[in-house]
Amino acid sequence: MNKGKTKLTRQDAERLFEGLPAAKSKTSSRPENPFGREVSDVVKRVDDESTLWKDNLITLPAAIELPRGYESVSRMREGMARAWRVRWVREGKDEVVAEFPEGWTAVRSENGPIELRDGSGVVRALFGWAKNAELRILPRYLIESQANSSNGQSSLLVRDRGNGRILERSSIWSARTGTNHPDWTTLAAWLNLRYPEHHDPLRYWEDCEENIRT
């Protein structure tokens, strides 16, 4: 004779749950998130925000070499904010931190100045390492000297720095360079006629023109 506990029959077990509401059955093509919808919603929101807020912070000298038409550093920074869509984050005694558009970088060379490059790799500005360094913003169109290593003579050319193309070249090779070259006045007049605001480094660039309009 079995002295143990009496085993419950199926009918006895079912009677234990009488009066309780029947559970609703639910089918799904994939298992439900065991952590609830809130967790998945938060993860999606974090992913979305990470794509919207990508910091591209670059430290620059506080001083700026002012081009023609800009009477103060503050006016120059206002122009940079409009044309480059740069956002000034914080300012110290000798340097400022700015958030640049995606793709802009500061490339440090071993001997030369630091190059501020845009998203396509074009150098848009230069600055040094010292505390008293200045940021020098480069224009799109520039008169450059081209040396001939075989005879020491040099020529002048007008370069479109946006795409690297040579737009005009001097006809004289001379030992004199820069503004002392015999063709400097001729090329400067050519550049002034076609691009009258070429001294402004925030003009004629595609991104600057679009940002200023909008």
C-alpha positions in Angstrom: 0.0 0.0 0.0 1.4 3.4 -1.0 1.9 5.6 2.0 2.9 8.7 -0.1 0.9 11.7 -1.3 -2.1 11.0 -3.5 -1.3 11.9 -7.1 -3.5 14.6 -8.6 -5.5 13.6 -11.6 -5.7 15.9 -14.7 -9.3 16.8 -13.5 -8.0 17.6 -10.1 -5.3 19.9 -11.5 -7.7 21.7 -13.8 -10.1 22.4 -10.9 -7.3 24.2 -9.0 -7.4 27.0 -11.7 -11.2 27.2 -12.0 -12.5 30.8 -12.0 -9.2 32.3 -13.4 -9.5 34.1 -16.8 -8.2 32.1 -19.7 -4.9 33.3 -21.1 -5.0 34.7 -24.6 -2.8 33.0 -27.1 -0.6 35.1 -29.4 1.4 34.1 -32.4 4.4 36.1 -33.7 6.8 35.7 -36.6 9.7 36.4 -34.2 10.2 36.1 -30.4 9.3 39.2 -28.4 11.9 41.3 -26.8 12.3 39.9 -23.2 13.3 43.4 -22.0 10.2 45.1 -23.3 9.6 47.7 -26.0 11.1 50.5 -24.0 14.6 49.1 -24.4 14.4 48.7 -28.1 13.0 52.2 -28.5 15.9 53.6 -26.5 18.4 51.8 -28.6 16.8 53.1 -31.8 16.7 56.6 -30.4 20.4 56.5 -29.5 21.3 55.2 -33.0 19.3 58.1 -34.5 21.0 60.7 -32.3 24.5 59.3 -33.0 23.9 59.9 -36.7 22.6 63.4 -36.1 25.3 64.6 -33.6 28.7 63.6 -34.7 31.3 65.9 -33.2 34.1 67.0 -35.5 36.1 69.2 -33.1 39.3 71.0 -34.2 41.5 73.2 -32.1 42.6 76.4 -33.8 44.7 79.4 -32.8 42.7 82.2 -31.2 44.4 84.8 -33.5 43.5 85.0 -37.2 45.4 86.7 -40.0 42.7 89.1 -41.2 42.2 89.3 -45.0 41.0 92.4 -46.7 37.5 93.5 -45.7 37.5 92.0 -42.2 38.4 94.5 -39.5 38.3 92.2 -36.5 38.7 88.6 -35.4 35.0 88.5 -34.3 33.8 89.6 -37.8 36.1 86.9 -39.3 34.6 84.3 -37.1 31.1 85.4 -37.9 32.0 85.0 -41.6 33.5 81.5 -41.0 30.3 80.4 -39.1 28.2 81.4 -42.1 30.4 80.2 -44.9 31.9 77.1 -43.4 29.0 76.2 -41.1 31.5 76.1 -38.2 30.2 76.2 -34.6 32.4 77.8 -32.0 32.4 75.5 -28.9 34.8 77.2 -26.4 37.6 79.7 -26.3 40.8 79.9 -24.3 43.6 82.4 -24.1 45.6 81.1 -27.1 43.2 78.7 -28.8 39.6 78.1 -29.7 37.7 74.8 -30.3 35.3 74.6 -33.2 33.0 72.0 -34.5 33.4 71.6 -38.3 31.2 69.9 -40.9 31.7 66.2 -41.3 35.0 65.3 -43.1 37.0 68.4 -42.1 40.4 67.5 -40.5 43.5 69.1 -39.2 46.5 67.4 -40.7 49.8 67.8 -38.7 53.0 67.6 -40.6 56.4 67.1 -39.0 58.1 70.3 -40.2 55.5 72.5 -41.9 52.3 74.1 -40.6 49.1 72.3 -39.7 46.7 72.1 -42.7 43.0 72.5 -42.2 41.4 70.4 -44.9 37.8 70.3 -46.0 35.8 67.1 -46.7 37.4 66.7 -50.2 41.0 67.1 -48.9 41.5 70.7 -50.2 43.7 72.8 -47.8 41.5 75.7 -46.7 43.7 77.2 -44.0 47.1 76.9 -42.3 48.3 77.5 -38.8 51.4 76.9 -36.7 52.2 75.2 -33.4 53.3 78.1 -31.2 51.1 79.8 -28.7 51.1 83.1 -30.7 50.3 81.3 -34.0 47.7 82.8 -36.3 45.2 81.0 -38.5 45.7 81.9 -42.2 42.6 81.2 -44.3 43.5 80.6 -48.0 41.5 81.9 -50.9 40.4 79.7 -53.8 42.3 81.6 -56.5 46.0 82.3 -55.9 49.0 83.5 -57.9 51.9 81.1 -57.4 55.5 80.9 -58.4 56.7 77.9 -60.4 60.4 77.4 -60.4 62.5 75.7 -63.1 65.2 73.7 -61.2 67.4 73.4 -64.3 68.1 77.2 -64.8 66.8 78.8 -61.6 64.2 80.8 -63.5 60.6 81.1 -62.3 57.2 81.6 -63.9 53.9 82.7 -62.4 50.5 81.0 -62.6 47.0 81.5 -61.4 45.7 78.3 -59.8 42.1 77.3 -58.9 42.7 75.6 -55.6 39.3 74.1 -55.6 40.2 71.7 -58.4 43.9 72.2 -58.9 43.5 73.6 -62.4 45.9 76.3 -63.8 43.8 79.1 -65.2 46.5 81.5 -66.5 50.3 81.5 -66.8 52.9 84.2 -67.3 54.8 84.3 -70.5 58.1 85.3 -69.0 60.6 83.2 -67.1 62.6 85.3 -64.7 65.0 85.0 -61.8 62.7 87.3 -59.9 59.8 85.7 -58.0 56.5 86.7 -56.3 55.5 90.3 -56.6 58.9 91.2 -58.1 58.3 89.0 -61.1 57.8 91.0 -64.4 54.4 89.4 -65.0 53.0 89.9 -61.5 51.0 93.0 -62.4 49.6 91.4 -65.6 48.4 88.2 -63.7 47.1 90.3 -60.8 45.0 92.4 -63.2 43.7 89.2 -64.9 42.6 87.8 -61.6 41.0 91.0 -60.4 39.0 91.3 -63.6 37.6 87.7 -63.5 37.3 87.3 -59.7 37.0 90.7 -58.2 36.5 89.4 -54.6 39.3 86.8 -54.8 41.0 88.4 -51.7 38.1 87.2 -49.6 39.0 83.6 -48.7 35.3 82.8 -47.9 34.1 83.6 -51.5 33.9 81.5 -54.7 34.1 78.1 -52.9 31.0 76.1 -53.7 30.2 75.3 -50.1 30.7 78.9 -49.0 28.5 80.3 -51.7 25.7 77.8 -51.0 25.9 78.4 -47.2 25.9 82.2 -47.6 22.8 82.0 -49.8 20.9 79.8 -47.4 
